[in-house]
Amino acid sequence: METKIWIRFSLGLLCLVIALVSCNGPESGGGAADWRPAFWADRVQLQRSFTRIVEQNPQRGESPAIEVFVEVFDQFGDPIKATGQFRFEIFRYLPAVSDPRGRRYENDGMQEFDLTNPEINQQYWDSITLNYRMRLKLPPDANDAKQLVLQVTFISGPPDQIERVQDVLVLERH
């Protein structure tokens, strides 16, 4: 009697292992989540405390710019490093509307950073804030603007399964 129970238990366990391996193996259905690593970019956020418009500094030879700090969060809500592309778009500010993004500035209104290369990715990583830190050119026709709208889009994944996450922030000059 004990032998029959042991054989049934062993067969049941073997069937369970086969089912788990066949569901999660490389020949599974090719669903959208197959490309994902253990941790993936689930959300992106422009850091409100640090992102700011930087005025021109002639002593250092610096043009007006936007200093950007961006946090990428995994599916558990924790900050992570991630490979992908950051696309920043700078828009005119529209007051008193639900979506403050006006027309996008033409010159330097869209700037991209490709962080798929680990060495380049590391150059932009700030290990103190756990954010990516970038410096954007301020569009020339935005030099007099009191407020701007900055949108970041983080693009990751293989070409046939691209995923995008976005955030928008209104910036004010002080």
Secondary structure, 3 states (H helix, E strand, C coil): CHHHHHHHHHHHHHHHHHHHHHHHCCCCCCCHHHHCCCCCCCEEEECCCCCEEECCEHHHCECCEEEEEEEEECCCCCECCCCCEEEEEEEEECCCCCCCEEEECCCCCEEEEECCCHHHHHHHEECCCCEEEEEEECCHHHCCCCEEEEEEEEEECCHHHCEEEEEEEEEECC
